Amino acid sequence: MSVNTDVATYIDWHDLYELTKPRVVVLIVFTAIVGMFVSVPGWPGAVPLVFGTLGIGLAASSAAVFNHVLDARIDIQMMRTRGRPLPQGKLTQRAALIFASGLCVISMIVLWFIVNPLTAILTFFSLIGYAVIYTVWLKRATPQNIVIGGAAGAAPPILGWTAVTNEVHSGALLLFLIVFVWTPPHFWALAIARKEEYAKVDIPMLPVTHGEAYTRLNILLYTILLALVTIMPYLIGMSGLIYLLTAIVLDVFFLYYAIRMYRDPADKELPMRTFRFSISYLGFLFAAVLIDHYLLFRVSL
């Protein structure tokens, strides 16, 4: 079965929307928005908030569509992805490329002319890092693909911060570090659950090349590292007790899942449960950063 590349006579906008990976983009945009709010003591301003969010969201959506196009021929062979619009022939690759390019151009115009050039440049490099460097090369070149490529996915807090301040701050880099360290245990849990599918399409994910036991050990080690990194915002005075307590609770649960995965490889449902929890983990953690930041600001007043 081949991917349909003929010119489409009808385009369902819902299929275009699905290409943007909206659930992933929502989390990306949320971490960027947190970066915006945390970058200043008070209100970050309507212009960077509205247009920064729009530009970053459109760029993330563009990267997702490019990813769909570049992965269409392997997506059709994987149970998890074969129902996507391109493998199903609901859209042509040409239509998807035009859509992705349009989103990219609009996002760059918005960020460059309305927000600031620095945010536009960093966002563009992030888009290229995910859509091209990771998808085309890293994903197929090394079992450390998700570690190296995770830098692109961890960039949104920096992008949100620069949208408001027009500079890269140490606080933004710390938020970047949290997402960067979170990415491997998050994605490797999914890779274990879909190990056979990745092996079928010759994608060298860690459980395929080094086995599940080694991957489970790495998930545990990265989760321990993540727990240490998430304490740093409190240690440097960037966040207060509300964030610290939330981070500790979330880290305990994540470590619980990681330890169970390491000790109980027979539980075939656990990797997907860990993967789903890791998504909630990041959302709640960044929500705690935001809430704590404004409570600290009000107390300081």
N, C-alpha and C positions, 0 to 999 in steps of 0.2 A: 504493500500500500504506500503510495507516494503522496507527498504534500501537494495540494492544489496550488499552482502558480498562475493559472489563467486569470484574465481580467474579470473581476466580479461585476455582475449586472445589478446586484442589490447588496447593500451594506446594512447590516443590523447594528445600530449604535450600541446595543447592549453587548455585542461581541467585541466592539472596539473598547468599551469600558472594561470588559473582562481582561483584555490584553494588558491593561495598565496595572494589574495586580493590586486592586484597590485596598485590600486588607493589609498588604505589606506597606503600601504607600501611606496609609493612615498612621501606622506606627512610626515610619520614617519622619513624616511631617510633625507628628507629636513631639518627637525628640528634638526636632529643629525649633519648634515653638517654645519648648522648655529652655533651650539655649538662648532664645530671644529674651524671655522674661528674666532669666537668671543673670543676664549680662549687665543689667542695670538695677539699681535699688527700687525704682518705681515703675511707672508705665513705660514700655519700650517705644511707644509712638505708633500711631495708626498706619503710617506709610510703610515702615519696615515690617510691621506685623502682618498687614494685609497683603502687600505685594511681595514681601519676602516669602511668606507662606505659599502664595500662589506660584511664584517662580520656582521655589524648591520642589513643590508638589508636582508641577508640570515636568520638571527635569527628571524627577524620580519615576514618573509615569512613562516618560520617553525612554528611559533606560530599561524599564520593564518590557515595553513593547519591542525594543531592539533585542532584548533577551529572548522573547518569544520567537522572533524571526530567526535568530541564529541557532536556536535549539529546536526548531520545528521538526527536523528530521530525526532527532533522538526522542523528542516528546511523544511521537507517534508509537514508539516501541515500549513506552513505560506506562504502567497502569495508572499511576498518579497523575500523569500529564496528557494522556492520549485524548481526553475529553476537551482539551483546549480548542479554541476556535480555529487556529491554523491547521493542526493535525486533522481536524474534522472537515476541513475544506469550507468552513463557513465564511472565511475571509481569504483573500489572496495575500501572498507575501508582498506584492507591490503595494496593495492598499495599506498594509500594516507599516511598511517602510515610509510611505508618504505621511501616515498618521504620526509615526514616531518622530520623523524629521520636523514636522510642523510643531509638535509639542516642544521639541528641543529649541527651535528657533524662537518661538514665543517666549519660552522661559528665559532664554538669554537676553532677549530684548527687554523684558520686564526687569530682570535683575540688574542689567548693565545701566539702563537709562533711568530707572525709577528707584532702585535700591542703592547699589554701588558696584563698581567694576570688580572689586576684590571678591565679593560674594559670587558674582557671575563667573569669574575665572575659576574659583575653587569648586563651584557647582559643576562647571563644565568638565573639569578634570575628574571629579567624582563620577559623573555620568560615563565618561570614557573608561574610567577604571573598572566600572561594573559591566557596562554593556559590551566593551571590546576586550580589554586586557583580561578580565576574569572569565567572561563567557567564551571568548574565542581561544585564548591561550592557556591561562592558569587552570581552568576547570578540567582541561584535557591533558595537562602537562605534569602535574605533581599532586600527590596526596595531601600536600599542605596548601592546596588551592584555596580552601575556605579561610585559612589563617591569613595568608597574604592578601587575598582578595577582600577580606573583611574590612580592610582600611577604607574602601569605598563606601561600604554600608555603614561605617561608623562615623562618617563625615557630617551628617546632618546637624548635630549639636554645634559644631564649629560654624557651619553655614548660617544657622540661626543667629549665633552670637555675632558673627561679622556683619550680618544684615543690619544689626542695630548699632554696633560700635565701629564698624569698618576697620577692625583689627583682630588679630588672632591672639586670644588671651590664654593664660595658663589654665583658667577655669574651664574654658572650652576644650582644651586639650585633655583635661581630666575626664570630662564627660565623654569625649571621643574614646579615651582609654577604656572606660567602662563598657561601652558598646563593642569595642574591638575585642576585649577579652571574653565578653559574653557570647560572641558569635560562634566560636568553635564548639563549645558544649551544646549550644542550641542546635546547630546544623548537624553535628555528628550524631546526635540522637536520631534525627530524621534519616541520616545516611545508613544507620544500622537497621532501621525499620524497612528501608528500601534498598538494602544491600544487593539483592539479586537483580533488581531492575538496573542499578548503576553498573553492575558487572556485565549485564546483557548488552549495554550500549558502550562498553569500554570507557567509562568515566572512572578515573582512578581515585575514587573517594577512599578515605583512610580505612574503613572496614573491608573494602575490597582488596586493597594492596597489602595491608598489614594484619588483617583479621579483626574479629569483634573484640577479643579480649584486650588487645592493645588499644583499640579505640575507646573501650569502656574505661581503661586506666587513664587515658588522656582526657576523657570527659571529666573524670573525678579530679585530676590534677588542675585542669583549667577552672573547674568550679571552685576549688580551694583558692586559686589565684584570684578569681573574680570576687570571692568573699573578702579577701584582703584589700583589693582595689576599691571596692565599694565603701570601705571604711574611710578612705582618704579624704573625701569631701568634708567629713566631720573633723578629721585630724588637722586639716589646714584652715579650719574656721569658715569654710565655704557653706556648710550646712550645720544645722543644730540637732537637738535630741530627737525631734520628730523624725527626721530623715534617718538618723542613726538607728533608732529602734525599728523603723520599717525595714531598713536594709538588713539588720540582723535577723529579723523574722523571715524575710524572703530568702536570705542566704541559708538559713537553717533548712528550709523546705527544699531549696535547690540541692543542697548537700545531701539531704535525705534521699532524693531521687537519684543523684549520682552514685551514692554508696550502694543503694539497692540495685542499680544497674550493674555495678561492678561485682557485687556478690551474688546476684541472682540472674545469670544470663538465660535461664530457662524461661523467664517471664517475657514472652514475645510481645505483650501489649505495653510493657513498661517504656520502651524507647519512645513510642508515640505520645504517651502520657507525659513523659519528660519534655518532649519537644513542645507540646501544647502549653505546659506549665511555664516553660522558659519565655514564651511570648507574653503571658500575663505578668511574669516576673519583671520584665523590662518596663512594661507599661506602668505597673504599680511603683517601681523604683523611681522612674522619672516623675511620676505624679507626686511622690514624696519630696523630691528635689524642689519642685515648684511650690508646693504648699509650705514647706519648711522655709523656703527663701522669703516668701511674703510675710510669714509670721515673724521671722527674724527682723525683717524690715520694719514692721509695725511696732515691734518691741523697742527697736532702736530709736523710733520717733518719740 
